[in-house]
Amino acid sequence: MKKSKTVRIIKGSIGIIAFLKGKRVTLRPVSEKDIPLFLRWFNDPEVRQFITTIFPVTEAGEREWVEGLTKKSSTDVVLVIEVKGVPIGTMGLHRINWQDRTATTGAVIGDKRYWNKGYGTDAKMVLLDYAFNTLNLRKIMSTAIAFNRRSVAYSQKCGYKIEATLSSQHFRNGRYWDEIILGLFKEQWLPYWQKYCQKSARNS
Ligand SMILES: CC(C)(COP(=O)(O)OP(=O)(O)OC[C@H]1O[C@@H](n2cnc3c(N)ncnc32)[C@H](O)[C@@H]1OP(=O)(O)O)[C@@H](O)C(=O)NCCC(=O)NCCS
């Protein structure tokens, strides 16, 4: 088994910042400079139909959210996904519970050109490595609205199993949809991680 992929590269004052490194993506901390991108991504109807945002996302609101991340640093870890230095979205661990050792992952690739190209799976695998092998969490959850088949599929690619369905939980596009709840224990994830590391070694 390869050792944990958690890295911290900080070059100069404004150079490359990498907190986690996958095969094809880098995950780095959120910066105030990302706010214009967040406005574009989270207001886009094609993107926000999949997430909880129903009101317009404003610059002031995003500034408050970014500032609040520092205060919530023991319960939420939010990172920007980059591909070759280009920010494409965000991914995070939310509602970390240190007694139960659980958390929920959330992700938004806001730049639609990068959907369905494997970047989400790559980012999620290294975030899970951080969750299980650095934070020592035990179980990670994920939820998706039932029509978001891609979200369910990419979580399953990382080892998550569907644990429950909440009936008619969300109102979208004029009707109610179920919510799919997925869960992943560290032991279930380890074989997927092993495969991921083996593939990485072959590709390097
Ligand atoms: C969900 C998201 C993070 C996934 O990242 P991604 O990089 O697009 O996903 P990947 O390419 O790694 O994997 C997607 C998988 O879903 C599959 N898929 C795509 N559409 C599908 C569909 N309608 N039904 C079933 N599977 C589907 C793809 O074929 C792929 O599997 P494969 O690699 O075995 O072919 C990203 O698409 C996104 O941010 N979408 C918009 C916001 C969102 O939905 N966020 C999640 C909220 S729960």
The ligand as an SDF file (V2000), in Angstrom:
LIG
                    3D

 48 50  0  0  0  0  0  0  0  0999 V2000
  -21.0140   14.9790   -9.4320 C   0  0  0  0  0  0  0  0  0  0  0  0
  -19.6160   15.3660   -9.9250 C   0  0  0  0  0  0  0  0  0  0  0  0
  -18.7940   15.8770   -8.7210 C   0  0  0  0  0  0  0  0  0  0  0  0
  -18.9390   14.0920  -10.4930 C   0  0  0  0  0  0  0  0  0  0  0  0
  -17.6720   14.4310  -10.9850 O   0  0  0  0  0  0  0  0  0  0  0  0
  -17.2720   13.9790  -12.4770 P   0  0  0  0  0  0  0  0  0  0  0  0
  -15.8470   14.3150  -12.6620 O   0  0  0  0  0  0  0  0  0  0  0  0
  -18.2490   14.5650  -13.4300 O   0  0  0  0  0  0  0  0  0  0  0  0
  -17.4930   12.4000  -12.3800 O   0  0  0  0  0  0  0  0  0  0  0  0
  -16.5610   11.2380  -12.9640 P   0  0  0  0  0  0  0  0  0  0  0  0
  -16.2670   11.5280  -14.3940 O   0  0  0  0  0  0  0  0  0  0  0  0
  -15.3970   11.0290  -12.0540 O   0  0  0  0  0  0  0  0  0  0  0  0
  -17.5220    9.9720  -12.8070 O   0  0  0  0  0  0  0  0  0  0  0  0
  -18.8280   10.0230  -13.3020 C   0  0  0  0  0  0  0  0  0  0  0  0
  -19.3420    8.6160  -13.5620 C   0  0  0  0  0  0  0  0  0  0  0  0
  -20.7630    8.6950  -13.6500 O   0  0  0  0  0  0  0  0  0  0  0  0
  -21.1830    8.0690  -14.8380 C   0  0  0  0  0  0  0  0  0  0  0  0
  -22.4000    8.7290  -15.2710 N   0  0  0  0  0  0  0  0  0  0  0  0
  -22.5430    9.9340  -15.8360 C   0  0  0  0  0  0  0  0  0  0  0  0
  -23.8430   10.1850  -16.0900 N   0  0  0  0  0  0  0  0  0  0  0  0
  -24.5290    9.0980  -15.6730 C   0  0  0  0  0  0  0  0  0  0  0  0
  -25.9070    8.7420  -15.6550 C   0  0  0  0  0  0  0  0  0  0  0  0
  -26.8420    9.5580  -16.1340 N   0  0  0  0  0  0  0  0  0  0  0  0
  -26.2510    7.5390  -15.1280 N   0  0  0  0  0  0  0  0  0  0  0  0
  -25.3360    6.6980  -14.6510 C   0  0  0  0  0  0  0  0  0  0  0  0
  -23.9870    6.9760  -14.6390 N   0  0  0  0  0  0  0  0  0  0  0  0
  -23.6110    8.1720  -15.1350 C   0  0  0  0  0  0  0  0  0  0  0  0
  -20.0340    8.2770  -15.7840 C   0  0  0  0  0  0  0  0  0  0  0  0
  -20.1000    7.3490  -16.8480 O   0  0  0  0  0  0  0  0  0  0  0  0
  -18.8380    8.0410  -14.8610 C   0  0  0  0  0  0  0  0  0  0  0  0
  -18.5890    6.6650  -14.6540 O   0  0  0  0  0  0  0  0  0  0  0  0
  -17.4420    5.8900  -15.5270 P   0  0  0  0  0  0  0  0  0  0  0  0
  -16.1590    6.6190  -15.2990 O   0  0  0  0  0  0  0  0  0  0  0  0
  -17.4510    4.5030  -14.9440 O   0  0  0  0  0  0  0  0  0  0  0  0
  -17.8720    5.9600  -16.9470 O   0  0  0  0  0  0  0  0  0  0  0  0
  -19.6840   16.4750  -11.0290 C   0  0  0  0  0  0  0  0  0  0  0  0
  -20.2500   15.9340  -12.1940 O   0  0  0  0  0  0  0  0  0  0  0  0
  -20.4680   17.6960  -10.5880 C   0  0  0  0  0  0  0  0  0  0  0  0
  -19.9500   18.4920   -9.8110 O   0  0  0  0  0  0  0  0  0  0  0  0
  -21.7090   17.8500  -11.0680 N   0  0  0  0  0  0  0  0  0  0  0  0
  -22.5440   19.0270  -10.7900 C   0  0  0  0  0  0  0  0  0  0  0  0
  -22.8300   19.2600   -9.3090 C   0  0  0  0  0  0  0  0  0  0  0  0
  -23.2080   18.0040   -8.5770 C   0  0  0  0  0  0  0  0  0  0  0  0
  -23.9680   17.1880   -9.0790 O   0  0  0  0  0  0  0  0  0  0  0  0
  -22.6800   17.8530   -7.3650 N   0  0  0  0  0  0  0  0  0  0  0  0
  -22.9680   16.7300   -6.5120 C   0  0  0  0  0  0  0  0  0  0  0  0
  -24.1580   17.0150   -5.6970 C   0  0  0  0  0  0  0  0  0  0  0  0
  -24.6520   15.5790   -4.7860 S   0  0  0  0  0  0  0  0  0  0  0  0
  1  2  1  0
  2  3  1  0
  2  4  1  0
  2 36  1  0
  4  5  1  0
  5  6  1  0
  6  7  2  0
  6  8  1  0
  6  9  1  0
  9 10  1  0
 10 11  2  0
 10 12  1  0
 10 13  1  0
 13 14  1  0
 14 15  1  0
 15 16  1  0
 15 30  1  0
 16 17  1  0
 17 18  1  0
 17 28  1  0
 18 19  1  0
 18 27  1  0
 19 20  2  0
 20 21  1  0
 21 22  1  0
 21 27  2  0
 22 23  1  0
 22 24  2  0
 24 25  1  0
 25 26  2  0
 26 27  1  0
 28 29  1  0
 28 30  1  0
 30 31  1  0
 31 32  1  0
 32 33  2  0
 32 34  1  0
 32 35  1  0
 36 37  1  0
 36 38  1  0
 38 39  2  0
 38 40  1  0
 40 41  1  0
 41 42  1  0
 42 43  1  0
 43 44  2  0
 43 45  1  0
 45 46  1  0
 46 47  1  0
 47 48  1  0
M  END
$$$$
